[in-house]
């Protein structure tokens, strides 16, 4: 969780630097900077959500026969250790 927060903060800082955000001019950002902030707030999260979904759909292997085998293995391990 800490690593994810650190990465998110770093990416936010880099993104704001790339679009030219100036914290000194809090009420007077350029039109390009405002458009960049909107892009960072909406387009980037949507793109990352789509990417996450595609990775999940193509790489998630814990289903079907593999899930059944892992369930049997875990149950056998618990039985061996005397757990229910």
C-alpha positions in Angstrom: 0.0 0.0 0.0 2.8 2.4 0.8 4.6 1.6 -2.4 1.4 2.2 -4.4 0.9 5.6 -2.6 4.5 6.5 -3.4 4.2 5.7 -7.0 0.9 7.5 -7.3 2.3 10.6 -5.7 5.4 10.5 -7.9 3.3 10.1 -11.1 1.1 13.0 -10.0 4.1 15.2 -9.4 5.7 14.3 -12.7 2.4 14.8 -14.5 1.9 18.3 -13.0 5.5 19.2 -13.8 5.1 18.0 -17.4 1.9 20.1 -18.0 3.5 23.2 -16.5 1.5 23.5 -13.3 2.7 26.5 -11.3 1.6 26.4 -7.6 2.5 30.1 -7.2 -0.3 31.0 -9.7 -3.0 29.1 -8.0 -5.9 31.0 -9.6 -4.2 31.9 -12.9 -3.1 28.7 -14.6 -2.8 28.7 -18.4 -5.4 27.1 -20.6 -3.0 24.4 -21.5 -2.3 23.6 -17.9 -6.0 23.5 -17.1 -6.5 21.1 -20.0 -3.6 19.0 -18.8 -5.0 18.8 -15.3 -8.3 17.6 -16.8 -6.5 15.0 -18.8 -4.6 13.8 -15.7 -7.9 13.6 -13.8 -10.0 11.8 -16.3 -8.2 10.3 -19.3 -5.3 8.8 -17.5 -7.4 6.9 -14.9 -9.8 5.6 -17.5 -6.9 4.4 -19.7 -5.3 2.7 -16.6 -8.6 1.1 -15.6 -9.0 -0.3 -19.2 -5.4 -1.5 -19.1 -6.0 -3.2 -15.7 -9.1 -4.9 -17.0 -7.2 -6.2 -20.0 -4.4 -7.5 -17.9 -6.9 -9.2 -15.6 -8.8 -10.8 -18.5 -5.7 -12.1 -20.2 -3.4 -13.0 -17.3 -5.7 -14.2 -14.5 -5.3 -17.9 -14.4 -7.0 -18.9 -11.2 -10.1 -20.6 -12.6 -11.4 -23.9 -13.8 -9.1 -26.9 -13.4 -6.3 -24.9 -11.9 -8.5 -23.5 -9.2 -9.9 -27.0 -8.4 -6.3 -28.4 -8.1 -5.1 -25.5 -5.9 -8.2 -25.9 -3.7 -7.5 -29.7 -3.3 -3.8 -28.9 -2.5 -4.7 -26.4 0.2 -7.3 -28.6 1.7 -4.8 -31.5 1.8 -2.2 -29.2 3.4 -4.7 -28.1 6.1 -5.8 -31.7 6.7 -2.1 -32.7 7.2 -1.6 -29.8 9.7 -4.8 -30.8 11.6 -6.8 -27.7 10.5 -10.4 -27.7 9.3 
